[in-house]
Amino acid sequence: MQYRKLGKSDKEASILGFGCMRLPLMEEAGKEMNFFERSLAVDEEKTFEMIDYALDHGINYFDSAYMYHGGKSEALLGRALKDQQEEVIITTKSPLMMIEKPADLDRILDEQIERLATDHLDFYLLHGLNHKTWDKGKDLKVLEFLDRIRKDGRADYVGFSFHDDIKLFKEIIDSYEWTICQIQYNFFDENYQAGKEGLRYAATKGIAVVIMEPLRGGRLTDRIPGEVQELWDSAKQRRTPAEWGLRWVWNHPEVSLVLSGMSNMAQLKENIRIAEAAEPNSLSSEETGLISRVAETYRRLLRVGCTGCAYCMPCPNGVNIPGIFMLYNDYCMFEDLDRCRAMYNAFMAPEQQASSCEECGECEEKCPQHIEIIETLKEAHNRLYQEGMSRP
């Protein structure tokens, strides 16, 4: 495993970090459950096996958040790392979107420290900053809170994760003495949100840049469209889609580490293998050109820019927003209308379908991709719903 120093901190992290947002689920976590119920059905045995394997193969950076898996992620990570905490880097995040008063900042942090079975955090991030949460944080005097927790030892270093435009990203970067920031970055999203410009801007300030969604939640590796696969197959150097995607991110010398939300042992092993060989500036111009053509093809085929992060969930009315968008994208990319209609009508409960949406707008406020969810749900329903096709 390769390691890089995290900005101006005294920490050296593995270039592959273990993201704890997509932990393995129990086999019985099936389609009868709503999205939130499924997220709670974490397979603890497989999770512990994967974390042990990650530790044995040099991964020392573990990232969680207060809301991941309905609050179970932090507690599971604390149990898994109980005897290893001096040897690893533990990061979690303050859920500003849930906080109503300044006292909540301290209360939730103390709860997180208890969940993680530690006495302090290596890094503590403000979660999912955008215009709304950044303004809210300023009203809550969150920067003073960060000063306080660094001083009292509850967190060694502080930072933020981000989902908004480049102008706000630079404003936030320039507003505080950050050690670390976390941005979405992959070959599809090269110029989206903070993007390449933000990556380079943070790096020039000596801030460690952690990459999330390097494979768009697996969307760049699952069910590859035929046109995309033809492009991958044309390469002189054969690589899996995951390897192409991860190597593209690690090709940037400004990247400190890449977080991967690995859901099974096979993904973990493959990502470790890729991390052991990935180097900055190691891809040829021919290879980066190929990846650019793949990105252009995906943009032409992809209808909804959903990464499956589930920040929009749970829906108050039970609509399975990520599941619907996944089926709609499959329909648009693969033109497999019969299968997608069968999945939507026969295997998705009526209350989970888009017709149950009451247009409250709560999901659109939470979506880090700024998708027009309400209108896109209507569009998906019009394409996927078939009267008379019922559940078995």
C-alpha positions in Angstrom: 0.0 0.0 0.0 1.2 3.5 -0.8 0.9 6.4 1.7 0.7 10.1 1.4 0.9 12.9 4.0 -2.4 14.6 4.6 -1.8 18.3 4.0 -0.2 20.1 6.9 -1.1 17.4 9.4 1.3 14.9 10.9 -0.8 12.0 9.5 0.2 9.7 6.7 -2.8 7.9 5.1 -3.1 5.0 2.7 -4.0 6.3 -0.7 -7.1 4.1 -0.5 -9.5 4.9 2.3 -12.3 2.7 3.5 -15.6 4.6 3.1 -18.3 3.3 5.5 -21.5 4.5 3.7 -22.1 1.3 1.6 -21.3 -1.5 4.0 -22.4 -5.1 3.1 -26.1 -5.8 3.7 -27.7 -9.0 5.0 -28.9 -11.3 2.2 -32.5 -11.1 3.5 -32.4 -7.3 3.0 -34.6 -7.6 0.0 -37.0 -5.6 -2.2 -39.8 -5.9 0.4 -37.9 -3.4 2.6 -37.9 0.3 1.9 -34.5 1.9 1.2 -34.0 3.1 4.8 -34.8 -0.3 6.2 -32.3 -1.9 3.8 -29.6 0.5 4.9 -30.1 -0.7 8.5 -29.6 -4.4 7.7 -25.8 -4.3 7.8 -24.1 -7.7 7.7 -21.9 -7.2 10.7 -19.8 -10.4 10.2 -18.9 -9.4 6.6 -18.2 -5.9 7.7 -15.8 -7.0 10.3 -14.1 -9.4 7.9 -13.6 -6.6 5.3 -12.2 -4.2 7.9 -9.8 -6.8 9.2 -8.7 -7.6 5.6 -8.3 -3.8 4.9 -6.1 -3.4 8.0 -4.0 -6.4 7.1 -3.4 -4.9 3.7 -2.3 -1.5 4.8 -5.5 0.6 4.7 -5.4 3.0 7.7 -8.0 5.6 6.8 -11.6 5.0 7.8 -14.4 7.5 7.0 -17.9 7.5 8.4 -20.7 10.0 9.2 -23.4 10.4 11.8 -26.2 9.4 9.4 -24.6 6.5 7.5 -26.6 3.3 7.7 -29.1 5.1 10.0 -26.4 5.7 12.6 -25.1 2.2 12.7 -21.9 2.9 10.6 -20.0 4.7 13.4 -20.9 2.2 16.0 -19.8 -0.8 13.9 -16.6 1.0 13.0 -15.9 1.7 16.6 -16.3 -2.0 17.5 -14.2 -3.1 14.5 -11.3 -0.8 15.4 -11.5 -1.1 19.1 -8.0 -2.4 19.6 -6.4 -0.6 16.6 -7.3 3.0 17.2 -3.7 4.2 17.7 -2.7 2.7 14.4 -5.5 4.1 12.2 -7.0 7.4 11.1 -10.7 7.8 12.0 -12.8 10.5 10.3 -16.4 11.3 10.8 -18.7 14.3 10.1 -20.9 16.8 11.8 -24.5 16.6 10.3 -25.2 20.3 9.9 -28.4 19.6 8.0 -29.8 18.0 11.3 -28.5 20.6 13.8 -30.8 23.3 15.1 -28.9 25.1 17.9 -25.2 25.5 18.8 -25.5 23.0 21.7 -26.4 20.3 19.2 -22.9 20.5 17.8 -21.3 19.5 21.0 -23.9 16.9 21.9 -23.7 15.1 18.6 -19.9 15.2 18.5 -19.8 13.6 22.0 -22.2 11.0 20.9 -20.1 10.2 17.8 -16.9 9.9 20.0 -18.8 7.4 22.2 -20.1 5.5 19.2 -16.6 5.2 17.8 -15.3 4.0 21.1 -12.5 6.5 21.2 -11.5 9.6 23.2 -10.9 11.8 20.2 -11.1 12.0 16.4 -8.2 12.3 14.0 -10.3 14.4 11.6 -13.8 15.9 12.1 -15.5 17.3 9.0 -18.6 19.5 8.4 -20.8 17.3 6.4 -22.0 18.1 2.9 -21.5 21.9 2.8 -23.6 23.8 0.3 -25.0 27.3 0.3 -27.7 26.4 2.7 -25.7 24.4 5.2 -22.8 26.9 5.1 -25.1 29.8 5.9 -26.6 27.7 8.7 -23.2 26.9 10.0 -22.3 30.5 10.2 -25.5 31.3 12.1 -24.5 28.5 14.5 -21.0 29.9 14.8 -19.6 26.6 13.7 -16.1 27.9 13.1 -15.8 28.9 16.7 -17.0 25.4 17.6 -14.2 24.0 15.4 -11.6 26.2 17.2 -13.0 24.8 20.5 -12.8 21.1 19.7 -9.3 21.5 18.4 -8.3 23.2 21.6 -10.0 20.7 24.0 -8.6 17.7 22.1 -11.8 16.2 20.8 -10.5 16.5 17.2 -6.9 16.8 16.0 -7.8 18.3 12.7 -10.9 19.7 11.0 -12.3 20.0 7.5 -15.4 19.7 5.4 -17.1 17.6 2.7 -18.6 19.6 -0.2 -21.5 19.5 -2.7 -22.0 22.8 -4.5 -20.4 25.2 -7.0 -16.8 26.2 -7.3 -17.4 29.8 -6.2 -18.7 28.7 -2.8 -15.9 26.1 -2.5 -13.3 28.8 -2.8 -15.1 31.0 -0.4 -15.1 28.2 2.2 -11.5 27.3 1.6 -10.5 30.9 2.2 -12.6 31.3 5.3 -10.7 29.0 7.8 -7.5 27.2 8.6 -8.7 23.8 7.2 -6.5 20.7 7.1 -8.6 18.6 4.9 -11.5 18.7 2.4 -13.6 16.0 0.7 -15.0 16.5 -2.8 -16.7 14.4 -5.5 -14.4 13.7 -8.4 -14.3 11.1 -11.1 -13.8 11.1 -14.9 -17.5 11.8 -15.4 -17.6 14.7 -12.9 -14.3 16.3 -13.8 -15.8 19.8 -14.0 -18.8 19.3 -11.7 -19.2 21.0 -8.3 -15.6 21.7 -7.0 -14.1 19.7 -9.9 -10.6 20.0 -11.1 -10.4 23.7 -10.4 -11.3 23.1 -6.8 -8.9 20.2 -6.5 -6.0 22.3 -7.6 -7.1 25.4 -5.6 -7.2 23.4 -2.3 -3.9 21.7 -3.0 -2.2 25.1 -3.6 -3.4 26.1 -0.1 -1.7 23.0 1.4 -5.1 21.3 2.2 -5.4 17.6 1.9 -7.9 16.6 -0.8 -9.9 13.4 -0.2 -11.9 12.1 -3.2 -15.4 10.6 -2.7 -17.6 9.0 -5.4 -14.5 8.0 -7.5 -16.7 5.6 -9.4 -20.0 7.5 -8.9 -21.3 5.0 -6.4 -20.4 2.1 -8.7 -22.4 3.5 -11.6 -19.2 3.6 -13.7 -18.6 -0.1 -13.1 -22.0 -1.8 -12.9 -23.8 -2.9 -16.1 -21.4 -1.3 -18.6 -23.3 -0.1 -21.7 -22.2 -1.7 -24.9 -20.7 1.4 -26.4 -18.6 2.0 -23.3 -17.4 -1.5 -23.2 -16.3 -1.3 -26.8 -14.2 1.7 -25.9 -12.6 -0.1 -22.9 -11.9 -3.2 -25.1 -10.1 -1.0 -27.7 -7.3 -0.1 -25.2 -3.9 -1.6 -25.6 -3.7 -2.1 -21.8 -6.6 -4.2 -20.6 -8.1 -3.0 -17.3 -11.4 -3.4 -15.5 -13.7 -0.4 -15.5 -13.0 0.1 -11.8 -9.2 0.2 -12.5 -9.6 2.7 -15.3 -11.8 4.9 -13.0 -9.6 4.7 -10.0 -6.3 5.1 -11.9 -7.8 8.2 -13.5 -8.3 9.8 -10.1 -4.9 8.7 -8.7 -3.3 10.1 -11.8 -3.8 13.6 -10.3 -0.9 14.5 -8.0 -3.1 16.8 -6.0 -5.2 13.9 -4.7 -4.3 12.9 -1.2 -6.4 9.7 -1.0 -9.5 8.1 -2.6 -12.4 6.9 -0.5 -14.2 3.8 -1.8 -17.5 2.6 -0.4 -16.8 -1.1 -0.8 -19.8 -3.4 -0.3 -18.1 -6.8 -0.6 -14.7 -8.5 -0.3 -14.2 -8.7 -4.1 -14.5 -5.0 -4.5 -12.1 -4.5 -1.5 -9.5 -6.9 -3.0 -9.7 -5.3 -6.4 -9.3 -1.8 -5.1 -6.3 -2.7 -3.0 -4.7 -4.3 -6.0 -5.2 -1.1 -8.0 -4.0 1.1 -5.2 -0.7 -0.8 -4.9 0.2 0.2 -8.5 -1.4 3.5 -9.1 0.9 6.5 -9.5 0.4 10.2 -10.3 0.9 11.1 -13.9 1.2 7.4 -14.9 -1.5 7.4 -17.6 -0.4 8.1 -21.1 -2.1 10.8 -23.2 -3.6 8.0 -25.3 -5.1 6.5 -22.2 -6.5 9.8 -20.8 -8.0 10.4 -24.2 -9.8 7.1 -24.2 -11.2 7.9 -20.7 -12.4 11.2 -22.0 -14.3 9.4 -24.9 -15.8 7.1 -22.3 -17.0 10.0 -20.2 -18.6 11.7 -23.3 -20.4 8.4 -24.1 -21.8 8.2 -20.6 -23.0 11.8 -20.7 -24.9 11.1 -23.9 -26.5 7.9 -22.5 -27.1 8.8 -18.8 -30.5 10.4 -18.1 -30.2 11.1 -14.4 -27.1 12.1 -12.6 -27.9 10.1 -9.5 -25.0 8.4 -7.6 -27.2 6.4 -5.3 -25.9 8.2 -2.2 -29.4 8.2 -0.7 -29.1 11.6 0.9 -32.6 12.2 -0.4 -33.9 9.3 1.7 -36.0 8.4 3.5 -38.9 9.9 1.5 -41.8 10.9 3.8 -44.1 9.0 1.4 -41.9 6.0 0.9 -40.8 6.7 -2.7 -37.7 4.7 -3.5 -36.0 7.6 -5.3 -32.5 6.0 -5.9 -34.0 2.8 -7.0 -36.3 4.5 -9.6 -33.5 6.5 -11.0 -31.3 3.4 -11.3 -34.0 1.7 -13.3 -34.6 4.7 -15.5 -30.9 5.1 -16.2 -30.7 1.4 -17.1 -33.6 1.9 -19.5 -32.0 4.8 -21.1 -28.5 3.2 -21.4 -29.4 -0.3 -22.3 -32.8 0.2 -24.0 -34.0 -2.8 -21.9 -37.6 -1.6 -21.4 -39.1 -5.0 -20.7 -36.7 -5.8 -17.8 -36.9 -2.3 -16.4 -40.7 -2.2 -16.5 -40.9 -5.6 -14.9 -38.6 -4.5 -12.1 -40.6 -1.3 -11.6 -44.1 -2.7 -11.7 -43.7 -6.2 -10.4 -41.0 -5.9 -7.8 -41.4 -2.3 -6.5 -44.2 -1.8 -4.1 -46.8 0.8 -5.2 -45.9 3.1 -2.3 -42.3 3.0 -3.5 -43.2 4.1 -7.1 -43.0 7.6 -8.3 -46.8 8.0 -8.4 -46.6 8.2 -4.5 -44.6 11.5 -4.7 -46.6 14.4 -3.1 -44.0 17.0 -4.3 -43.1 18.1 -0.9 -39.6 19.0 -2.2 -37.7 17.7 0.8 -35.6 15.4 -1.4 -34.5 18.2 -3.7 -33.2 20.3 -0.8 -31.1 17.3 0.3 -29.8 16.1 -3.1 -26.0 16.9 -3.4 -26.3 16.4 -7.2 -29.0 19.1 -7.4 -31.3 16.8 -9.5 -34.8 18.1 -10.3 -36.1 15.0 -8.5 -39.9 15.8 -8.7 -40.0 16.3 -12.4 -37.6 13.5 -13.1 -39.7 11.1 -11.1 -42.7 12.0 -13.2 -40.7 11.4 -16.4 -39.5 8.0 -15.1 -42.9 6.9 -14.1 -44.4 7.8 -17.5 -41.7 5.6 -19.2 -41.7 2.7 -16.7 -45.2 2.3 -15.4 -47.4 -0.3 -17.2 -51.0 -0.7 -16.2 -52.0 -4.2 -15.5 -48.5 -5.4 -14.6 -48.7 -6.5 -11.0 -46.4 -7.9 -8.3 -46.1 -11.7 -8.2 
